[in-house]
Amino acid sequence: MPDSSPSSDRLPTAPDEVKIVIAGGFGVGKTTFVGALSEIPPLVTEEVLTDVGQGTDSLDGISDKTTTTVAMDFGRITFTHPQPMILFLFGTPGQQRFWFMWDDLCHGAIGAVVLVDTRHVEKSFAAINYFEERHIPFVVAVNQFTDGDRYGADEVRDALEIAATVPVLICDARNRHSVLTVAIALVTHALTAATPRPLTRHGAHA
């Protein structure tokens, strides 16, 4: 049978195992992204939204959302060509009250995908600041919601005020090919940038 696993033709030389983080604000599509890309049933830690979260978790623009990630999402994808590589995917919780977990989830990651919802661009600022302050390579992926505004990469870059060296891509978090393109772009960006220093458990660089 022909090999149907993802090709890493566009990837530079990489370690056998690589960890990346999928981050962003509440309801931007992180769990969907991990689920679309993972070759195994993803581990999700979702709980049903309750009245307790009212006033804390804004559902403006995402009123159909009924669950939320309270710890992390986890998935895996294996590349076989031209070299074997396993990519581990860790999705962060989006609500501010769970941000204390980000340091542990980002420990050892080579980079991050920051998902953006153009209906709520401001939800992306915290994630972008987090990775900029820690000098962790990241790419921005604009998740195209059906009722969201259609902005180009340059418009999103200007709105987020990010450096020209940060890749900005348009994606559909439900589509495996689309999110695979984002993952490859991140790994390529991270591995061709200066080698990032691993995080300590307290979020500082080693």
Secondary structure per residue as TSV (DSSP state, phi and psi in degrees):
chain	resnum	aa	ss	phi	psi
A	1	M	-	360.0	143.0
A	2	P	-	-66.9	151.3
A	3	D	-	-74.3	116.6
A	4	S	-	-101.5	3.7
A	5	S	S	-74.6	159.0
A	6	P	-	-60.3	142.4
A	7	S	B	-92.0	144.3
A	8	S	-	-111.6	33.9
A	9	D	T	-54.4	-34.3
A	10	R	T	-90.2	-0.3
A	11	L	-	-89.8	137.9
A	12	P	-	-71.3	173.1
A	13	T	S	-55.5	129.1
A	14	A	-	-132.3	159.9
A	15	P	-	-62.8	166.1
A	16	D	S	-65.4	-31.2
A	17	E	E	-130.0	131.2
A	18	V	E	-132.5	139.3
A	19	K	E	-114.0	131.4
A	20	I	E	-128.2	160.4
A	21	V	E	-117.6	138.8
A	22	I	E	-108.0	114.2
A	23	A	E	-126.8	173.5
A	24	G	E	146.5	-179.7
A	25	G	S	-74.9	179.2
A	26	F	T	-65.7	124.0
A	27	G	T	80.1	19.1
A	28	V	S	-87.4	-9.2
A	29	G	S	112.3	21.7
A	30	K	H	-64.7	-47.1
A	31	T	H	-63.0	-40.2
A	32	T	H	-63.5	-42.3
A	33	F	H	-58.8	-51.3
A	34	V	H	-61.3	-42.9
A	35	G	H	-65.0	-36.0
A	36	A	H	-70.8	-31.6
A	37	L	H	-92.0	-31.3
A	38	S	-	-67.2	138.2
A	39	E	S	-85.3	-9.5
A	40	I	S	-116.5	158.0
A	41	P	-	-56.7	119.7
A	42	P	-	-67.5	147.4
A	43	L	E	-83.7	120.7
A	44	V	E	-123.4	148.5
A	45	T	E	-122.3	61.1
A	46	E	E	-94.5	143.4
A	47	E	E	-127.0	153.1
A	48	V	E	-70.0	134.8
A	49	L	-	-65.8	137.6
A	50	T	-	-125.0	175.6
A	51	D	G	-63.7	-21.0
A	52	V	G	-61.7	-31.6
A	53	G	G	-82.5	-5.2
A	54	Q	T	-62.9	134.9
A	55	G	T	87.7	-13.8
A	56	T	T	-109.8	-47.5
A	57	D	S	-102.4	105.9
A	58	S	-	-74.9	128.6
A	59	L	-	-103.3	18.3
A	60	D	T	-61.4	118.6
A	61	G	T	85.6	-10.0
A	62	I	-	-133.6	44.4
A	63	S	T	-64.9	-17.4
A	64	D	T	-86.8	-0.2
A	65	K	-	-76.1	128.1
A	66	T	-	-117.7	-11.7
A	67	T	E	-130.6	165.1
A	68	T	E	-145.8	146.7
A	69	T	E	-78.4	126.9
A	70	V	E	-108.8	-8.2
A	71	A	E	-137.7	-68.3
A	72	M	E	-168.1	166.5
A	73	D	E	-113.2	149.0
A	74	F	E	-140.1	134.6
A	75	G	E	-147.1	179.7
A	76	R	E	-151.6	143.8
A	77	I	E	-139.9	140.3
A	78	T	E	-111.6	127.8
A	79	F	E	-99.9	142.0
A	80	T	-	-118.3	-15.9
A	81	H	B	-139.8	136.0
A	82	P	S	-83.2	-4.3
A	83	Q	S	-141.8	147.8
A	84	P	-	-67.5	135.7
A	85	M	E	-154.6	132.4
A	86	I	E	-105.4	126.9
A	87	L	E	-106.4	118.0
A	88	F	E	-95.8	132.3
A	89	L	E	-111.2	125.6
A	90	F	E	-122.5	116.0
A	91	G	E	-94.1	133.0
A	92	T	-	-88.5	154.3
A	93	P	-	-70.1	146.8
A	94	G	-	-92.4	-26.8
A	95	Q	S	-74.7	146.3
A	96	Q	G	-59.5	-33.7
A	97	R	G	-69.2	-11.1
A	98	F	G	-106.9	6.8
A	99	W	G	-66.9	-18.3
A	100	F	G	-61.8	-16.8
A	101	M	G	-84.4	-12.1
A	102	W	H	-62.1	-39.1
A	103	D	H	-59.0	-43.4
A	104	D	H	-68.1	-42.0
A	105	L	H	-66.7	-30.8
A	106	C	H	-88.9	-7.6
A	107	H	T	-60.2	121.3
A	108	G	T	83.6	-1.3
A	109	A	-	-74.4	142.7
A	110	I	S	-83.3	-16.1
A	111	G	E	177.9	-178.0
A	112	A	E	-142.7	150.9
A	113	V	E	-102.1	123.8
A	114	V	E	-101.3	111.1
A	115	L	E	-80.6	139.5
A	116	V	E	-125.5	135.7
A	117	D	-	-108.2	115.9
A	118	T	G	-65.7	-14.1
A	119	R	G	-74.8	-22.3
A	120	H	G	-142.6	64.7
A	121	V	G	-58.6	-32.6
A	122	E	G	-62.6	-20.2
A	123	K	G	-70.5	-12.9
A	124	S	G	-89.8	-16.6
A	125	F	H	-60.6	-41.5
A	126	A	H	-62.7	-43.0
A	127	A	H	-66.2	-43.7
A	128	I	H	-62.0	-44.4
A	129	N	H	-60.5	-40.3
A	130	Y	H	-58.5	-49.2
A	131	F	H	-75.9	-33.5
A	132	E	H	-64.2	-44.0
A	133	E	H	-65.2	-28.8
A	134	R	T	-100.3	4.7
A	135	H	T	56.3	39.3
A	136	I	-	-95.2	123.4
A	137	P	-	-58.8	141.2
A	138	F	E	-149.1	158.4
A	139	V	E	-120.3	155.7
A	140	V	E	-104.2	129.3
A	141	A	E	-120.6	116.7
A	142	V	E	-86.0	111.6
A	143	N	E	-80.7	117.1
A	144	Q	-	-83.0	95.3
A	145	F	-	-77.5	148.7
A	146	T	T	-62.1	-30.4
A	147	D	T	-103.8	13.4
A	148	G	S	-90.5	159.7
A	149	D	-	-71.3	144.6
A	150	R	-	-96.1	101.1
A	151	Y	-	-110.4	148.9
A	152	G	-	-80.1	168.5
A	153	A	H	-59.8	-40.4
A	154	D	H	-66.5	-37.4
A	155	E	H	-65.5	-41.2
A	156	V	H	-66.2	-41.2
A	157	R	H	-59.0	-43.9
A	158	D	H	-65.3	-40.8
A	159	A	H	-65.3	-35.7
A	160	L	H	-88.6	-13.0
A	161	E	T	55.2	51.0
A	162	I	-	-105.5	160.4
A	163	A	-	-65.5	153.4
A	164	A	T	-65.0	-19.8
A	165	T	T	-79.9	-10.6
A	166	V	S	-86.8	118.6
A	167	P	-	-64.7	138.2
A	168	V	E	-121.8	123.0
A	169	L	E	-124.3	154.0
A	170	I	E	-102.0	131.9
A	171	C	E	-144.3	169.4
A	172	D	-	-120.6	110.0
A	173	A	T	-63.9	-12.0
A	174	R	T	-88.1	-14.9
A	175	N	-	-102.3	121.7
A	176	R	H	-63.2	-43.6
A	177	H	H	-62.5	-39.4
A	178	S	H	-64.3	-47.5
A	179	V	H	-73.5	-27.8
A	180	L	H	-63.7	-39.9
A	181	T	H	-60.1	-41.0
A	182	V	H	-65.2	-44.6
A	183	A	H	-62.1	-42.6
A	184	I	H	-64.6	-40.5
A	185	A	H	-62.0	-40.5
A	186	L	H	-65.3	-49.1
A	187	V	H	-61.8	-42.0
A	188	T	H	-61.5	-45.9
A	189	H	H	-61.8	-45.1
A	190	A	H	-67.6	-41.0
A	191	L	H	-79.4	-18.8
A	192	T	H	-95.4	-9.7
A	193	A	S	-82.9	178.4
A	194	A	-	-59.9	140.8
A	195	T	-	-59.3	118.0
A	196	P	-	-72.4	144.0
A	197	R	-	-81.2	138.5
A	198	P	-	-65.4	148.5
A	199	L	B	-78.6	146.8
A	200	T	-	-82.1	173.9
A	201	R	T	-66.1	-15.2
A	202	H	T	-102.6	7.6
A	203	G	S	90.6	-4.8
A	204	A	S	-89.4	160.1
A	205	H	B	-78.0	143.3
A	206	A	-	-71.8	360.0
